[in-house]
Amino acid sequence: MQLTVRVKPGSRRGPLVEDTAEGLVVHVRERAVDGAANAGVVKALAAHFGVPARDVEILRGHTARIKRVEVDA
């Protein structure tokens, strides 16, 4: 399944996945430096959906806060 998520890097609340009216919001502790936040997003979504991290892939938005992600369930 494909999802659009909003990422909040450097959050004290992370790792956390919230389902809001606008969609999924992923809070991660990692800063957006050298792909660390993207790795945190993959780990957080994998834990949220109960799948291995290898089944979560960022399709679009590698450098943006709004990302298109695919999760193989």
Buried (B, 14 or more C-beta within 10 A) or exposed (E): EEBBBBBBBBBEEBBBBBEEEEEBBBBBBBEBEEEBBBBBBBBBBBEBBEBEEEBBBBEEBEEEBEBBBEBEE
